[in-house]
């Protein structure tokens, strides 16, 4: 039987919708790196809990609250890194879409120290609305 990597247990406690969980798992000097040339106004580095909260508030504003993360896989690499593959769904300018993304997490001494959020914007797929499916 495979034992779950300890850093996966830490990452599973990460919930950006609940700031109480973030204070438990984020290092004080945490940095969120967002890389997305299609949303250049959001690109950049966000520092600490306030920076991460600010990022997700900006993203919610830009997507009219439609942004959702759908986890696909989680893979530990060595003692400090975890790579997650997700399918994000969101609506930009009224157009619903789905985007694959990876997030590389660096976890040191039981806390998330750094994360790189990389959506694969060149392969974004438009999602048909219920009206369009009829």
N, C-alpha and C positions, 0 to 999 in steps of 0.2 A: 504494500500500500504506500502510495506517495504521500509524503507529509507536505502540507501547504507551506510555501516559503514565508518566513516571518514578515517580509516587506509587503507581500500581497495582503496579509492580514491588516497591516497599517493602511494600505491604500484603500481597502474596502471600507474603512471608517471615514474616508474623505467624501464629504457631501457638500458641494458649494451652496446648496439651497439652505443648509443649516450651519450658520456661523459657529454655533457651539461645538460642532464636530471639528471644525477647522482649527480652532485654538488648541485642540488636543493633538493634532497630527502635523501642523505646520511649524517649521523652525521659525524663530523670530526674524531671521534674515532671508526668508523664503523669497524666491524669484520665479514668476510665471513669465515665460517667453512665448509670445504669440506671433506666428509667422503666417501671414496671409496677404499676398499682394492684391487680392481682389477686395479686401476690406482694409485698405491701408490706414484708414483712420483708427483702426483698433490695433494695428501692428505695434509691437514693441515689448518692453519689459515692464512688469507690474510687480511692485515690491511689497512684501508682507501681506498680512491678512487684509488690510485696507485696500491695497492694490489689487488683490485677487477679487475682492468684493466689487470694486470699481469696474474691473474688466467685465465681470458677469452682468453687472447692471447695464453697462454700455451695450453689450451683446444683446441683452433682452430688449433694450430700446431700439436697436437697429433691426431686430427681427420681430418686433411687435410681440415679444414674449413667446414666440413659437419655438425657440431653440430647445432641442431635446437631444440627450446623449443616449445612444443605444449600444452598450458594450458588446463586443464580438469576442475578443480574446485578451488574455493577460499573460505575459511571459517574463519571468525573472531572468536577468542576465548578470551573473556574478553576484557579488554581495551588496551592490548599491543601486543597480539599475533595474527598472521594470519598464517594459514596453506594452502599451495597451493599444488595441485596434478597436475603433468605434465607428459607427455609422451615425453621423449627426443628421437630424432633420430640422429644417427651419424654413422660414419664408422670408425672402428678400424682395422688396418692392412688389409685394403681392404674389410672388412666384414661389410655390412650394418646391423644395428640393431636398435631395439627400446627398451627403458628402462623406466619403471615407476620410478618416483622420487617424493619425497616430499621436500618442502622447508618450514622451520619454520622461520617466520619473527618476529622480535621484533621491534616495532615502538613506540618510546617515544617522546613526545613533537613535533609531526609532522615530525619526521625524522627516517629513518631506522637506527637502532642502531646495529643490529646484525642479521645474517641469518645463518641457518644450512641447507646445501644442502646435501640430503641423497638419492642417487640413489639406487634402489632396484636391485642390480646387479645379484642376484641369480635367478631372473626371466626374465633376458634379452632375447628378442626374435630376432632371425635372420630374416631379411627382404629379401625376394626374389627380385632380380634385374629383370628388364624387360626381359632380355635374359632368365633368369631361369623360368619366368612365361610362356614362349612360349612352 
